[in-house]
Every structure is written in C-alpha cells, then in structure tokens.
Amino acid sequence: MPSTILKSLYVDESGYLYAGTGDGQVYRTANGGKSWELVSGGLPQSEGIYVVSTTPEGKLLAGLNRKGIYLLK
C-alpha cells in the first residue's frame, strides 16, 4: 500500500484487514500488513473511503465521501 492517510479500518470474519484511504482506495492484507492488495478497482474518484464493512453474505462495502456506498465483491 502506498503512503497515504488512513480513513477507516475493518477486519472481516476471515481475518482480512481492510484499509480505506484518503485517496479513495481500499486495500486488503491477510498477513498483518506485510503486503497489501488493492481491492477497490472501479470506484469513482473520491476524497476518501470513510466506511469499510461487509454484508451478512460477506460482500465488501465501501462508503465514499459524498459519493454513496458501493458493493466491491
């Protein structure tokens, strides 16, 4: 994950840690932050990801500043 401002953190039931950033991206790590994977491809440009959560079915949600809530997977 590039150097950026973190806006939100979320850990899902599988143990993945998600980070929503100030540049409008969501990254995921499965190894405590040693490596990160970008998982927010296709989101509109935003001033930040302020909410990261999952649905009861395990689908990832991202709340963008003034852009709404988006389903990521």
Secondary structure, DSSP 8 states (H G I E B T S, - for coil): --S--EEEEEE-TT--EEEEETTS-EEEESSTTSS-EE--TT----S-EEEEEE-TT--EEEEETTTEEEE--
